[in-house]
């Protein structure tokens, strides 16, 4: 996924009201940017951090700037981390279409945001006359507290628990169900669950896994020009 225009660089002054961030651009201008992330952004919303913003030319936008990337350093040097939770579905769709996720290859059609279960929408529904249906739920991952180890979630997620239950129901109905954790940071060498942050989610995953729900994790490569799905990383339970 390429950004439609070059990102602009600055330093984070503060994140507030969850969806807003004040940033001092390298030009000296101070702007308010939209923060497209509902999580805690633990370790990423640190005042003084280098951030990258996209800029919209739409006159309908209240805030022209959107926070896209932040530099984080766990001791091995700075790494770009994607914080925009609107991107993972598009990133995974592009990767599946390009054949970059072998576990999800070979399906005839791909649809996004399809209604299913109890008033839910699946991120991606794969359909094929021979393979049947595959329900793919995507979670954005950007938390890392130990070098090389990505974690999910970074805050309590009741919605995430609901999705695991729904996927388990799809398996019980005879379909395939896959949880795909998309890690928007290139330093990830493995993935696990932050059970100390949300023990209910970690427990719900174990129930879903025993019910037949699959799980895979992929890490991204990031730059101020583009984000791409790069490689699978192992899961640690």
C-alpha positions, 0 to 999 in steps of 0.5 A, spaced: 500 500 500 503 506 497 501 513 501 497 517 495 502 523 497 509 524 501 508 523 508 510 529 512 515 529 519 514 532 525 515 531 533 509 529 537 507 534 542 501 530 545 495 525 544 488 527 547 481 525 546 483 518 543 482 521 536 487 527 536 494 529 536 498 535 536 504 535 532 510 540 531 512 539 524 519 539 521 517 546 518 516 549 525 508 549 524 504 546 529 498 542 527 492 538 530 492 531 526 487 525 526 489 519 530 486 513 527 487 508 533 482 507 539 487 503 543 492 505 548 498 506 543 502 503 549 509 506 548 507 509 542 504 516 544 510 519 547 511 526 547 517 528 543 517 521 538 518 522 531 511 521 527 509 521 520 503 524 517 499 524 511 496 530 508 489 530 505 487 536 500 479 535 501 476 541 503 471 537 507 476 535 512 476 538 519 483 536 520 487 535 514 493 531 517 492 524 519 497 520 524 500 514 520 507 512 523 511 513 529 518 511 530 519 507 536 526 504 539 526 498 544 534 498 544 536 496 538 535 502 534 529 506 531 523 502 527 517 505 524 510 503 527 504 503 523 498 506 528 493 507 523 488 501 524 484 503 517 489 500 513 490 492 515 484 490 511 486 493 505 493 491 506 491 484 507 487 484 501 492 486 497 497 481 499 492 475 498 490 478 491 498 478 490 499 471 493 503 473 498 499 469 504 499 462 502 495 460 507 489 464 504 491 462 497 486 459 492 480 462 493 475 464 487 473 470 490 474 475 496 469 480 499 470 485 504 465 487 510 460 481 509 455 481 514 455 474 518 453 471 525 450 475 530 450 483 527 457 482 525 461 483 519 467 479 517 473 483 515 474 478 509 470 472 506 473 468 501 469 463 497 471 457 492 466 452 490 471 447 492 474 450 498 468 452 501 468 459 505 473 462 509 472 467 514 478 471 516 478 476 521 484 481 521 487 485 528 492 490 527 498 489 532 503 495 534 504 493 541 511 491 543 514 491 550 520 486 549 525 487 543 522 482 537 516 480 540 509 483 538 503 483 542 495 483 542 491 487 545 494 493 547 487 494 551 481 491 553 477 489 547 470 486 548 469 486 541 475 482 540 472 477 544 466 477 540 469 476 534 473 470 537 466 467 539 463 468 532 469 465 528 468 459 533 461 459 531 463 459 523 467 453 524 462 449 528 457 450 522 462 447 517 466 453 515 474 455 515 475 461 520 482 464 521 484 470 525 490 474 522 494 478 526 497 484 522 503 487 525 505 494 523 512 494 525 518 490 522 522 488 528 517 483 530 520 476 530 514 472 534 507 474 536 504 472 543 498 475 547 498 480 552 494 476 557 496 481 563 492 487 559 486 483 557 486 476 560 479 474 557 481 475 550 487 470 551 482 465 554 477 466 549 483 465 544 484 458 547 477 456 547 477 458 539 483 455 537 480 448 541 474 449 537 478 449 530 479 457 529 486 458 525 491 463 527 497 466 523 501 473 524 504 477 519 509 482 519 509 489 515 515 493 512 514 500 513 517 506 510 514 514 509 512 511 502 509 505 503 507 499 507 507 492 505 505 485 508 512 482 508 513 475 512 510 470 517 512 470 524 511 464 529 506 465 534 508 463 541 502 461 546 
